[in-house]
Amino acid sequence: MDQPALLLEDFREQAVVLDIVSPFVIIGTLTGWDDRYLVLKDADVHDLRDTTTTRELYVIETRRFGIRITRERVLVKLSEVVTISSLADVLD
């Protein structure tokens, strides 16, 4: 298994926060990946242009109140991901 896959293994089946290069934040359960995509289930794909809240405040509220599921399954291009973290690691 290559190094990136080993790192992602720590997040398998956990709720994760994906910060994306575009004005989106994606939160959901990481179920798998390949060399181009991350696969999340029970995900919230949130367009920050549709709200006045900041990315950080939105993530903190999601940690407090739970994921607002808008997609059963979503594929996210790895090339678009800036950071990945466990939702449980979000501090408020």
Summary of the structure (lengths in Angstrom):
residues: 92
radius of gyration: 12.5
end to end distance: 34.6
largest distance: 41.6
contacts: 250
relative contact order: 0.27
helix: 29%
strand: 43%
